[in-house]
């Protein structure tokens, strides 16, 4: 079964959806199942994106990409010397 790559904005929306369902009295397991992911995925997402808003997630991902690019550039310079 192919895995779907969720965008960070979708992840934040799904985490909020689970929070709403749990606050309405639904068990966490059922709420997680209703968004179509496993409990393991839910807890991993919550750990990474827990208290963030959509714009903060986009900024975080942009900074991670920039950081990776700079690390690669720095390692290329040190190996090239």
Order of alpha helices (4+ residues) and beta strands (2+ residues): alpha-alpha-alpha-alpha
